Amino acid sequence: MARAVSFREYVREILNNARYQPCEDGAGFVAVVDALPGCMTQGGTFEDTRELLIDAIETWVLSALKDGEALPVVNGCGLAIAEPEKEPEAAYG
């Protein structure tokens, strides 16, 4: 059973599993998140790449939520998702 965590903690868990590799031409780094298909980025320095990857992860997760896709459990953590409160029905009469 996955432990429900906040958005921030979920992104942090995903970030902890990212792979960083030097670019083939030696200029900068590429970061890939295997848990999120297609989630990757590239930056000039390791720090830039990590910051860009945070944005890429957040965008990927929000897009998946918008599309109703299931999010992966990462390191035993799943994103805590609260159902929106329903509007009380107006009493007529």
NORDA-V328355 format. One record per residue. N is the residue number from 0. PHI is phi in degrees with one decimal (NA if undefined). OMEGA is omega in whole degrees, 0 to 359 (none if undefined). Layout:
n: (N:N)
phi: (PHI:PHI)
omega: (OMEGA:OMEGA)
This chain:
n: (0:1:2:3:4:5:6:7:8:9:10:11:12:13:14:15:16:17:18:19:20:21:22:23:24:25:26:27:28:29:30:31:32:33:34:35:36:37:38:39:40:41:42:43:44:45:46:47:48:49:50:51:52:53:54:55:56:57:58:59:60:61:62:63:64:65:66:67:68:69:70:71:72:73:74:75:76:77:78:79:80:81:82:83:84:85:86:87:88:89:90:91:92)
phi: (NA:-77.8:-83.7:-76.5:-129.0:-69.9:-56.6:-60.3:-67.6:-62.8:-61.4:-62.2:-62.6:-64.0:-59.7:-65.5:-99.8:-68.6:-107.0:-116.6:-137.3:-64.1:-62.8:-58.9:-86.1:84.2:-102.6:98.3:-135.1:-115.4:-122.2:-130.1:-114.8:-64.3:-68.4:-120.0:-51.7:84.1:-87.8:-157.9:-157.9:-143.7:-144.6:-74.8:-128.6:-59.5:-62.8:-61.9:-63.0:-63.8:-64.0:-65.6:-68.5:-57.7:-61.4:-64.3:-63.2:-59.4:-64.5:-60.7:-63.8:-63.5:-65.1:-62.5:-62.0:-61.0:-85.3:75.4:-81.3:-75.3:-94.9:-72.6:-84.1:-123.7:53.1:77.9:-112.7:-123.4:-68.9:-74.8:-120.2:-94.4:-73.8:-64.2:-69.7:-83.6:-69.1:-65.6:-72.2:-72.5:-87.3:-111.5:145.7)
omega: (182:174:180:182:179:178:181:180:178:178:180:179:178:180:179:180:182:175:179:179:174:176:182:180:177:182:176:185:172:177:182:176:183:182:181:184:178:182:180:178:181:179:183:177:177:182:178:181:179:178:178:180:176:178:180:179:180:180:180:183:180:178:178:178:180:181:178:180:176:178:180:170:183:182:180:182:174:181:176:182:180:175:178:179:179:175:176:180:180:178:179:173:none)
